[in-house]
Amino acid sequence: MTERSDKDLIALAGNPNCGKTTLFNAVTGARQHVGNYPGITVEKKEGYYHLDGRTLRLVDLPGTYSLTAYSMEELVARDFLVQERPRVVIDIIDASNLERNLYLTVQLMELGVPIVLALNMMDAAAARGVEIDVEELSRRLGVPVVPTVARTGKGKEKLIGTAAEMSLQDRPWTPLHISYGPDIDLALERMAAEIAAAGLMADVQPARWTALKYLEADEQVVGRGRADNPDLSGCLEAVAAQVADHLQKTLDSYPEAMIADHRYGFIAALLKGGVVKENRKSDRLFLSDQLDRVLTNRFFGPLIMMATLYAVYQFTFNYSQLPVAWIAAGFSSLGRFADSVMPPGPLKSLLISGIIDGVGGVVGFVPLIAFMFLAIAFLEDTGYLARVAYMLDRVFRTFGLHGSSVMAFIISGGIAGGCAVPGVMAARTLRSSRERLATLLTAPFMNCGAKLPVFAMLIAAFFATRQAQMMFLLTVLSWTAALLFAKLIRSTILRGPSTPFLLELPPYRLPTFKGLLIHTWERTWEYIRRAGTLILAISILFWALMSYPGLPESEKKIYDEQRQSLLAGLSENVRAAVAEGRTPEGMTPEQAKTVEWVHTLDHEQAQATLKHSIAGRIGSGLEYVSRYCGFDWRTNVALLSGFAAKEIIISTLGTAYSLGKTKRGQDIPLSDRLAADSQWNPLKAFALIVFIMLYAPCFATVTCIIRESGAWKWGLFSMVFNTAVAFLLAVLVYRGGIWLGVG
């Protein structure tokens, strides 16, 4: 195997919920950065620790239960170990669940990795009456064992000091050999000898480890073996198949199960003889067990879950309201300042409409996103989020999803609000690629915060007496659509068995304030970085599409002549006020009527300019199809802008329908204008609501889907599939309503 080069590289490994990331945060503090592994959506964390003149580079590997590549996290963790070859691996284990956590330890030792064992959550173990002989455990394993309490930072200096000292010793990778019974051991010896002789994958892992992976049917190892040495790989696969067939006939088992059984047998023997003592009554319920009796109860559990999620929604939107308003006011002031100091022209329009409004739309959501992530981080760190997934797994599995999909739906707007970008990012916790993709593609059906203003405007216009009922109906429709289409996708293009629900229910614990802040900031910054820049670019793009090529000079001249003719009959001060966009004071009734005609002419010119723009021409062309839903070219233009961000639909509709100042300088709300328009009715409005709810996600979400899935085709699929679904249902609503005489 290749030699290691980075003497200061230390990796942190461990099961999910073992306190690994808490320990990593406690050690590295602010000296860390977060990203993704190249080409993979699994989160990568690196940090630094200064010790005796050395700068240790620490890498927090994804939480994993094993090193067999059943999930992306397991694959990433194993690949990092065999390719980067850290000097030392700090294996963090939950001292209160020693046997389960040591399963990963045994696999690390079989790989030969030099490890330091961090016996974490010693306080929780003591509270449960569990005593561990640390010195004896260290002697039996042959590795240093350091007790720690990551939540308080206890033991972290000794742990890092031990790992740093070991990294200087340049220990060779010495694999642990475990007996797996005569049938498997004989096959392992034969396979390992052939692998060693051929040097198959000798640069990354021991021959016996490679043989074990063949017996465990590890797809990645077998695939590489086929590519490197097809003949030898064929022989190894044949031996593995013979062993599997023999075990099936004689023991009604299979190699993976036998290997797991013997590993746990090795662990059980390791812990005998006083290594672990439990000083508690067998019928005593721990605090977590007592809480779960209520919180996961078949009747009370779902009620408490809904109340908790509703509280998250209330906390997020209530406490973020003020900072959101501050930011909106700040950008509004910035826009007014730019309007007052810049001369009219394309540059002014680009700065105000394309840049200030674009950035303001994204930054304005940052407080809401931050509060949402703070609430979610609290639920995660306390251990309650695992219970939510546990309770909903049965329902979601019926539709081809997983219990862990629920938070992606909630964050995307399952309780009216939220954002699909972090919702899509939340799907990365799913182990199955098929379930993860199905979640990525259906989470955008939720009613995100950007859709809510549009729904509120249309409901106020056409369903004013039933607003609460309509919002509840839309929430039910979004969940129903997401689950039904998830079932359709999982039954067709993403066929495959459901993943067993293997989520560990961690003990409840009180999160640290520092940990909550770190988790919140990491995710908030990810939202700003991924969504902000894209929204800015798309806003500028749609500004250009709705501004160019502009009216032909001949048509523009006609409007100018009509405007000059009207202004000629006004006094100098009234003309100046109109030119500056102010409402003139002290006008006669005749002057007021003339000013209204000027405003009307301005609106007509703006509408003509919009219809003549690239976006307007596309909207007019789409009328041949959209008329089946009842949508005209102006609605089409607004829907096109919704590809950038759904909230832009309102401003685009306002422009398209020539809204602005009229009599007495008052603004007529868009909802009132639509309600008074003879081409609109409740049926058309409801068809539009259904379409907006389901059609293509915004570009930020599509980009996120591409990054999380690793393929452009899924981003394109989400746009085409969602829009096709939205169109078909909108047609059914509109045409069905006409047939029934509704509207």
N, C-alpha and C positions, 0 to 999 in steps of 0.2 A: 504494500500500500504506500501511497505517496507520503512524504514527510510534511509536517506542519510548518508553517512559515511565520504566522503571527503569534508571538509569544504572549501577547497581552489580550488575546481574544478569549472571552469567557462567555459561554451560553447558559441561559436559564431555561430549564425544561420542567414540565410538570403537568398534572391533570388540570382540567378546567376546575375553577373554584377552590384551588389549593392555596391561594394567596400569592401566587407567583408574580402577577403584575403589581400587586400591592408592595411586595418586597422590592421589585425592580424600581418602582416609583420612589420608595423610601431611600434606596441606595443612590440612584442617579439624580433625583430631584428634577431641577429645570435643565440639567445637562443631558437632554435626550431629544431625539427627533423621531417622528412617525411618518411612515410611508407605506408603500406596498412592495412586496417582492416583485422583481421585474417580470412583467407579463402575467402576474397572478394577483388576484384581488385579496389574498390573505394579508392581514396587517403585519407590518414589520416595524419593530421598535428597537432602537439602538440608543445606548447611553454611555456615559463615561464616569469613572471614579478615579480620583487621584489618591495614590497610596505610595508613600516613601519615594517620591520622585518619579513614580511610574504612572502612566495614564492607562488604566484598564478599559478596554472596550467591551461592554456588556451587550449582548443581544438577547432580547426576550422572545423565545420561540413560541409559536402558537400552542395553546393548551391542547393536549392530546392524551388519550388513554393508552395508546400503543404506538409502535413504529411500523405496523403493517399498513400499507397505503390504502385504507378504506375510505379516507376522506382527504380533502385538499390540505387541511391542517396537518394531518399525519404525514402526508407526502412532503410538505414544505419542511417540517421539523426534521425528518429523516434526511432529506436532500442536503439541508444545511450542515448536518453533522458529518455526513460522508464526503461532502465536497469542500466545505470550508475548514473542516477538521479543527475545531477549537481545542486549545490546550487543556481546558477543563470544562466540564459541564456541571453546573450547580443544579442538582435534581431536588426540587422543592416538593415535599410530600406533606399531606395532611396527617398530623400525628394522631388525630382522633379517628381516622379511617386508614390505618396503617396497611392492612393487608391489600386493600384495593389499590392504593397508591404505589405499593412496591412492585406491582405488575410491570409498570413502565420502567422502574429501576432495574429489574431483572433483564429486560430487553436491552437497556443501555449497556449493561454489563456484558451481555452476550455479544453485543457489537464491539466491545472492547474499549469503550470510551472511558477515559479517566474521569471519575465523578467525585464530587463532594455532596454528601446528603444533607439537605437542610430540613431538619425535623420541625416543620412549621406548625402553628396553631397549638403550641404546647399548653397555652392557657385553656383552650377549648377541651383538650384532652384531659387536663386536670379537673376541669369542671364536670366532666363525665365520669370521673373516678378512674381514669386510665393512667397507669404508671409505666414508663418505658425506661429500661436499663440502657442508656445511651452508649455507654462504654462497651457493653456486651454486644449490642447490635453492631457497633462499629467493628468489633473484633471478628464477628461472624461474617460480615459482608466484606471485610478487608478494605474498607474505605472510610475516610473521615466522616463523622456524623456530628452536626452542630445544631443544637436546639435553638429555635427562633420563634419570635412572635412578630410577624411582618406588620401587623396593624399598628404596633407601637414602636417598631424599629428595634426591639430587643434582640440582641445576638447578631445584628447585621455586620458590625465591625469584625467580629471574630470569624464570621462566615466568609466575608470577602478576603480577610487576611489569610485564612486557610487556603482558599482557592488560589490567591495570588502566589502563595508559597509553593503550592503544587505545580503551578504553571511554569515555575522556574526549574523544576526537576526533570523536565523533558521525559516524562514517563511514556513507555511504549504502550500501544493499544494491545491489551491482553484480554482476549475474549473469554468469557465465562462459559464452561461447558455443563449443560444440564442433561441428565438422562431422560429420554422420552419413551422409554420402554423398548423392548427388543426389536419390535417391528420397525419402528421409526429410527432407532439408533443404527441398525444395520444399513438402512437406506441412506441415512445421513453420512456415515463413514464412506460408503461407496461413492455417493454424489460429491462429497467434499474432496475426495482424492482426485476425481476426474476434473473438478473445477480448478483445483490447485495446479494440476499438471498442465492444464490448458491456459492458466492465467486469466480465466474468465472474470472480469470485473475486479481483478486483483488490485486495481488502483484506488478503489473506493471502499471495499469491505472484505472481511474474512471469508474464506471459502465455505466454512460451515454455516455462516450467516446466510450466504447466497443459497445454499442448499435448503436451509429452513424456509426461505422466501418461496422457493419452488414448491415445497410441500404445502405452504400456506396459500398457494395460488396467487401470489402477489403480482398483479398485472404489470406494474412498472418494471420490476426486476425480470420477469419472464419476457416482457417485450424487448428490453435491452439485450437480454441473452440471445434472443432470436436474431437481433440485428448484428451482434458481435460474432456469434458462432452458431449459425443455424443448426448444424449437425449435432453439436454437443447439446444445445438447448433441446432439440428433439428427443435425445436420449434421456435427459434429465426430466423432461415432462412425462416421458413414458414410465420412468421409475416412480415419479410422484403419482401417476395414475394407477400403477400397480399397488402401491401402498394404500391409496384411497380405497381401491376396490377390495383389498384384503381386510382393511379395518371395517368396512361396511358389512362384509360377510361374517366376520368373526365377532366383532364387538358392537355392531350397529352404530358405528361412529365414523368420524372422518378426521383427517390429519389436523386441521385447525383446532378442532375441539380437544383432541388428545394433547396437542402441544400446550394449549391453554390450561388444561387440567394439570399437567405435570409442572407447569410454571407455578400455579397456585399451590400445588403440593410442596414444591421447593420453598415457597414463601411460608407456608404453614409450619414446616419443619424448622425454618429459620427463626420463627418467633416463639417456638416452644422453650421450655426450660427456664421460665422466669424472665424472658426478655420483655414480655408485656404482662402486666397485672391489671385486672379490672376489679376495683373495689366498689361495686355497686350491686344493688338487687336486680335480679333478672327481669322483674316486672316494672322497674322504674321507668317512667316516661321522661325523656329529655324535654327541654323547653321547646325545641324545634318540633318534636313529635306532638307535644301538647298543642302548639299553635296550628300544626297541620291538621289536627283533628277537626278544627273549625274552618281554617282557611282553604282547605281542599275538600271539605265536606261536599257530598254530591248535591245537596240542596243549598246550603249557605255559601259554599265556595263560589259558585258563579255569581251570586248576588253581591258578595263582597268584592269579587273581581270587577264587576261592572261599576260598583261604587268607587273603587280605587282608580280605575281608568278614567272615570268621570272627574274624579278629584284631580288627576293629572291634567286633564283638559282644562278644568277651571283654574288651576294654579298657573298653567302655561299662559293662557290668554288673559287672565285678570292681571297678573303681575307684570306681564310684558307690555300691557296696553300703554302705560305712561312712557317708557323709553321708546316704544315704536312711534308714539305721537311726537316725541322730541326730535327723533331723527327725521320724521316726515316734515316737521316744521323747519328743521335746519335745511333740508334739501329744497323746500319750497322757497325759503328766503334766498338761498343760493341762486335758484332759478330767477327770482324777481330781480336780484342784483345783476345777473347776467343780462336780463332783458332791458334793464335801465341803462347799462353802460355800453352795450354793443349795438352797432348799427344793424338795421334789418338786412337779411341776406341768408344764404345757405349755411355759412359758418355759424351764425347765431342759432339757426334752427337745429343744426347738428349738435351744438353744445348743449342746448336746453332740452330738446326732445330726444336726441339720440344718446347723449352721455349722462347729463345730470339726472334725467328721469330714469334712464336705464340703471345706473348705479344706485340711485335712490330706491328703486323698486327692490333691489337685492339686499342692500344694506338695511333697509327698513325692516326686513324679516329677521335680521340677525338676533335681536333680543328675544323674539318669539322662539327661534330655533335654539338659542342658548338655554332658555328656561325649560324648553321641552327636553333637551338632552340632560339637563340637570335632574329633572324629575325621573327620566328613564334611567340615568346612572344610579340614582338612589335606589330604585326598584331592583336594578341588577345587583348592586353591591350588597343589598340586604338579603338577597336570595329569593325575593318574592317573584321576580320575573320568571324564574324557572318553574314556579308553581302555576303561573298563568299558562305557559306553554303546555305543562302537564295536563291541566284541566281541559284545554281546547284541542289537544292532540286527536282525540277520538272523532270530534266533529270535522276537523280539517282533513284527517286521513280519509274520511268518506269522500272528499272531493279531490283526492290525490295530492294534498298538501301535507304539511308537517306542523306539529304544535309550535315549533319555533317560527313559523310563518306569521303567526298572529301579530307579533310586534311590528313586523314590516307593514302590515295592514294598518295597525293603529297609528304608527308614526306617519304613514302616508295620508292620513285623514279619515281613519275609520270612525273617529268620534267627532267628525266635522271640524276640519282644520288640519294643521300639520303641513307636511311637504313631502312629495314623492321622492325627492332626491335623497334625503337621509333614510326614507323608508326603503328605497331600493338598496341603499348601502347596508341596512340592517339585515338584509337577506343573506349576507355573507356568512352568517353563523350556521346556516343549514349545511349538513354534511353531504347530502345527495345532490349531485349536479342537476338532475332532472327536477327535483323539488325546488331547488334554488332558482332555476330558470322559470318554472311555472309561477313562482312567487314574484320574481322580477317583472314578469309580463303582466300580471294581474293586479299588483299593488297600486299602479297608477289609476285604476278604476275608482279608488277611494276619492272622497270629496276633500281635496286639499284646500289649504287656506286661500290659494289663488282663485279657486273656482267659487268660493263662497260669496265674494262681492257680486259676481255675475248672477248667481242664483238669487241672492237677496234683491237685486235690482229687478229681475224678471218676476219674482214672486210678489214684490211690492206693486208692480204694475198690473198684474193679472190675477193674483190670488191674495189680495190684501186682507181679506176676512179669514183666511185659513193659512196664515204664514207658518205657525208652529207645526200644524199637521203636515204641511208641504215639506218642511225641512226634515221632519221625522221620516216621511215617505222617501225622500231622496237618500237618506242614510241607509234605509232598508234596501232600496234599489241598488245602491253601490255595492253593498256587501253581497247581495244575492247575485248580481252580475259577476263580481269577482270570483265567487266560489263556483258558480256554474261554468264559467269559461275556463277556470282552472281545471275543472273536471274534463271539459272538452279537450283541452290541450294535453292533459295527462293520459287521455284515452286515445290520442291520435299521434301527434308528432313527438311527444315526450313519454311514450309508453314505457312502463317499467314498474317493478314492485315498489311499494312504499317502504321507506327506511324505518327500521325498528326504532322506537322511541327510547334512546339510550341515555337521555339527559339525566345527569346526577342531580339529585335534590340536595343542594348544599345546606348546611345548618344556617339558620338565621344569624346575622351578625350586624352590628352597628357600623356603618361605613365611616371612614375618616373624612374630615372636611377637605384635607389636601387631596386625597384620592378623587373625591367628587369633582373638585375644581380641575384637576388634570384631565379626567375623562371628558368633562364638559368642554374644556378648551380644545382638546384634540378633535372632537367631532364638529365643534362649531367652526374651527379653522378649516376643516375639510370641506364643510358646506360653503364657506366664503371662497375658498380657492377653486372649487369645482364649479359652483353655480354662478358666482359673481362675474368672473371673466367671460363666461359664455353668454350670460344674459346681456352684458354690455355689448358684446359683438353682435348679437342677434337684434338688439334694439336699434343699433346703428344701421344694420342691414335693412330692417323693415322701415326705418325712417327714409332710407334711400328709395326703397321700392314704392313707398307711398308719396314720394316727393318728385320723382322723375319718371318720364322726361318733361313733365309739366305741360301746361296748355300751349298749343301753337300760338305764335305771335298774333295771328289774325284774330283768333277768338279772344285772347287776352286784351287786344286793342279795343274790341267791342265792349268788354266789361269796363275798361278804363274810361272810355268815352261816356258810357252811361253813368258811371260814378261821378265824373267831373260835371256832367250835366246836372245831377242831383245836388252836388256840393255847391254849385254856383249860386243856388238860391238861398244859401245859408250865410249867416254872418261870420266874420273872421274868427271870433272866439269859439263859436260852435264848430267850425271846420277844424280848428286846432285841437279841440277836445276829441273830436271823432278820429283825427289822425293819430293821436296819442293813446287811443283806446279807452278814454275816460267818458263818463256819462255827462253830457253838457247840462248845466244848470240854467234855470230861468228861461226855458224855451217856450215859444208859443205853441199852440196845438198844431199849427201847420208845420213848424220846424221839427217838432217831435215826430210827426208822420213822415217827414222827409228823412230824418235820421234812421227811422225804422226801415225805410226803403233801402237806405244805404247798407244797413246791416243785412237785410235780406239779400241784397245783391252780392255782398261779401260771402254769404253762406252759399249762394248758388255757384259762385266762382270756385269756392273751396271744394264743393261737391263735384263740379266739372273737372277740376284739377285732379281730384282723387280718382275719379272714374277713368281719366285719361292716363293715369300712372300705370306702372307695370303691375302693381297689386290690383288696381281697379280693373285692368284688362283681364287679368287672370280670374278675378271674381265674376266678371261678366261672362267669361267663357264657361265657368263652372255652373252657371245658371241652368244649362241644359240638363244637368244631373240634379242639382240641389233643389230644383223646383218641385221634385217629388216629395221633398221634406217641407216645402213651403218657404224655402230660403231664397231671398233675392240676392243681387250682386253685392249690396252693401253688407248684408249679413255674412256673405262669403268672405269679403275682405276682412271683416272683424275676426272670423274664424281662422283665416290665414295668419293674422297677427297672433292668435292664440297659440300657434305653434311655438312662438318665442316665449310667451308667458301668458297664462290664462287671464290674469287680471287686465292685460292690455286690451282684451275684447271690449271692455266698457269704453275706454277712451277712443278706440277705433270706431265703435258704433256711434259715439257722440259726434265724431268728425263726419262719418258717413251720412248721418242723418241731419247734418247741418245744425247742430245745436249751438247755442250761444246766447248772447244778450239780446233781449227783445224789448218789449214795452217796459218803461220805467227802469231800465237797466237791470232787471231781475233775471236770474238764471232759471231756466225751466229744467227741472230734473229729467234725466234720460228716461226714467220709468214713466213719468207723466207724458212725455212726448210719444213714447211707443204706445202707451195706452190710448192716446188720442189718434194714432195713425190708423187709417181705415184698412191698411194691409196687414195689421197685426190683430191677433185674437188669442185667447187663452190656449187654444189647441196648438197654434204655431209656437207660442212661448214654451209650452211643455215639451214639444218636439225638440226645440232648440236646447232646453235644459238637459234632456236625455242625451242629445248629441254631444254637448260640451262635457257632460259627466264621463262619457266613454271614449271620445275620440282621441287621436294620437297624443301622447304625453308631450309636455313642453321639451324644448331642445336640451335643457339642462338635464332633465330626467332621461331622455334618450341617450345622451352622452354618458350618463352614469350607468345605464343599462349596458352600453357597449363596453365600458371599462370593467364592470363587475362580471360580465359574461365572457369577456375576452374575445368577442367576435362582433364584427359590424352587422352580420346578418340578423342578429337578435334585436339590435336597435332598429333596423329597417323593418323587421317583422312587427315590432310593437307599433310602429307608425301605421303600417298598412293594415294589420289585423284589427287593431283597435278602431281605426277609422272605418273600416268595412263593417264591423259590428255596430258602431255608432250609427252609421248611415242606414243599415237595415232596420234597426230598432226605431230610428226617427221616422223612417218611411212608414213602418207599421203603425206608429202612434198617430202620425198626421193623416195618412190615408184611411186608417181604421176609424179615426175620429170623424172624418168627413162622411164615411160610409154609415156610421152610427148617428150622424146628425149632431155631433158634439162640436162646440167651438163657436 
